[in-house]
């Protein structure tokens, strides 16, 4: 069964829906906060010309979502599925960012729970690549159960390759639990 890269996923706090071109204004309004990108390898992604590349690539990848607050119906961030590898039975979750007032609480947990539950219907392993100096995102990945699994070189935007920490979450009976 092929991986469904852009399902509509809904939880109590957020919903994920496929990214559309008309989401530009609302998503850039969130992404234009420099503090979101402070520890990211592409730390100037808050600039319009840099974010335009990110947004275009997100549309082209076929696995990007906007994250919508279910109460306000406002776009509060974005995330993606990428690099489905049926031979390795894995997919990457990444390119995730949330508006700062949604940090440190239940929103990222619910976001990843929704994506992991979907991913584990297709694959055994979910990979996260986090910039070597992005301590905030490393801690968030560890908080949701990511296990460090080496370092890899990754290209961000037009920059030379930089090191990222590779995390893996493996499917387990607990991860297969589906809430109705």
Long-range contacts (C-beta under 8 A, 24 or more apart in sequence): 1-122, 2-122, 3-81, 3-84, 3-86, 3-91, 3-119, 3-122, 3-123, 4-118, 4-122, 5-62, 5-63, 5-81, 5-84, 6-62, 6-63, 6-64, 6-65, 6-81, 7-118, 9-65, 9-114, 9-115, 9-118, 10-70, 10-114, 11-70, 11-110, 11-111, 11-113, 11-114, 12-70, 12-110, 13-69, 13-70, 13-71, 13-106, 13-107, 13-110, 14-67, 14-68, 14-69, 14-70, 14-76, 14-107, 14-110, 14-111, 14-114, 15-67, 15-68, 15-70, 16-65, 16-66, 16-67, 16-68, 16-79, 16-111, 16-114, 16-115, 17-65, 17-66, 17-68, 18-64, 18-65, 18-66, 19-58, 19-59, 19-64, 19-65, 19-66, 19-78, 20-66, 21-59, 23-66, 23-75, 24-55, 26-66, 26-74, 26-75, 27-55, 27-66, 27-75, 27-77, 27-78, 28-55, 29-75, 30-75, 30-76, 30-77, 30-78, 30-97, 30-98, 30-99, 31-78, 31-97, 33-99, 33-100, 35-100, 36-97, 36-98, 36-99, 36-100, 37-97, 39-131, 39-133, 39-134, 39-135, 39-136, 39-137, 40-131, 40-134, 40-137, 40-156, 41-131, 41-132, 41-133, 41-134, 41-154, 41-156, 41-159, 41-162, 41-164, 42-156, 42-157, 42-159, 45-157, 50-157, 53-157, 53-158, 54-95, 54-157, 58-95, 64-95, 67-98, 67-107, 67-111, 69-102, 76-102, 76-107, 77-102, 79-111, 79-115, 81-115, 81-119, 83-127, 84-122, 84-123, 88-125, 89-123, 89-124, 89-125, 90-123, 90-124, 90-125, 90-126, 90-127, 90-168, 91-119, 91-122, 91-123, 91-125, 91-126, 91-127, 92-126, 92-127, 92-128, 92-129, 93-119, 93-126, 93-127, 93-128, 94-128, 94-129, 96-137, 108-140, 108-144, 109-143, 109-144, 112-144, 113-144, 116-144, 116-169, 116-175, 117-175, 117-176, 117-177, 117-178, 120-171, 120-175, 120-176, 123-171, 124-170, 124-171, 125-168, 125-169, 125-170, 125-171, 126-168, 126-169, 127-166, 127-167, 127-168, 128-166, 128-167, 128-168, 128-169, 129-154, 129-164, 129-165, 129-166, 129-167, 130-164, 130-165, 130-167, 131-156, 131-162, 131-163, 131-164, 131-165, 132-162, 132-163, 132-164, 132-165, 138-165, 141-167, 142-167, 144-169, 145-169
